[in-house]
C-alpha cells in the first residue's frame, strides 16, 4: 500500500503571531515597575543564551505571568 500524506491545514501563523505579539506588548505596558524590570532582565538573559528576540520575549512574558500568578497578582476567575 502506498504511504499517504496527512492533510494539513495551513494557517496564517505569521498574522496570528503578530497579533499575539502586539497583545504581549500591551500587557507589558500595564505591568507594575517591578515586573517590567523582571521582564527586561529575563529578556536580556535569554538573548545572551542565544535565543531569538521573538523567543526571548515569549519566554520572558510567560515567566513574568507565571510569577504574577504564583504571587497572587493576577485576577482570579
C-alpha positions as CSV (number, residue, x, y, z in Angstrom):
1,X,0.0,0.0,0.0
2,X,1.4,3.4,-0.8
3,X,2.1,5.8,2.0
4,X,-0.4,8.6,2.2
5,X,0.3,12.1,3.4
6,X,-1.8,13.6,6.1
7,X,-3.8,16.6,5.0
8,X,-2.6,19.5,7.0
9,X,-4.4,22.7,7.3
10,X,-2.2,25.7,6.6
11,X,-2.8,28.6,8.9
12,X,-1.6,32.1,8.7
13,X,0.8,31.7,11.6
14,X,2.6,35.0,10.7
15,X,-0.6,37.0,11.1
16,X,-1.5,35.3,14.3
17,X,1.9,35.7,15.9
18,X,2.0,39.4,15.0
19,X,-1.4,39.8,16.7
20,X,-0.2,37.9,19.7
21,X,2.9,40.0,19.8
22,X,1.0,43.3,19.9
23,X,-1.1,41.9,22.8
24,X,2.0,41.0,24.7
25,X,3.5,44.5,24.3
26,X,0.2,45.9,25.5
27,X,0.2,43.6,28.6
28,X,3.9,44.5,29.2
29,X,2.9,48.2,29.3
30,X,0.4,47.5,32.0
31,X,2.8,45.7,34.3
32,X,4.0,47.2,37.6
33,X,7.6,48.5,37.6
34,X,8.9,45.5,39.4
35,X,7.5,43.1,36.8
36,X,8.8,45.3,34.0
37,X,12.3,45.1,35.5
38,X,11.9,41.3,35.8
39,X,10.8,41.1,32.1
40,X,13.7,43.1,30.9
41,X,16.2,41.1,33.0
42,X,14.8,37.8,31.6
43,X,14.7,39.1,28.1
44,X,18.4,40.1,28.3
45,X,19.4,36.8,29.8
46,X,17.6,34.8,27.1
47,X,19.2,36.9,24.3
48,X,22.6,36.2,25.9
49,X,21.8,32.5,25.8
50,X,21.4,32.8,22.1
51,X,17.6,32.8,21.8
52,X,15.9,34.8,19.0
53,X,14.3,38.1,20.1
54,X,10.9,36.6,19.4
55,X,11.6,33.5,21.6
56,X,13.2,35.6,24.3
57,X,10.1,37.9,24.5
58,X,7.8,34.9,24.7
59,X,9.8,33.3,27.4
60,X,10.2,36.5,29.4
61,X,6.4,37.3,29.3
62,X,5.5,33.7,30.2
63,X,7.9,33.8,33.2
64,X,6.5,37.1,34.4
65,X,2.9,35.8,34.1
66,X,3.8,32.7,36.0
67,X,5.4,34.7,38.8
68,X,2.4,37.1,38.9
69,X,0.1,34.1,39.2
70,X,2.1,32.4,42.0
71,X,2.3,35.7,43.9
72,X,-1.5,36.3,43.6
73,X,-1.0,39.5,41.5
74,X,-3.5,38.4,38.8
75,X,-7.2,38.4,38.7
76,X,-8.7,35.1,39.7
77,X,-11.6,33.7,37.9
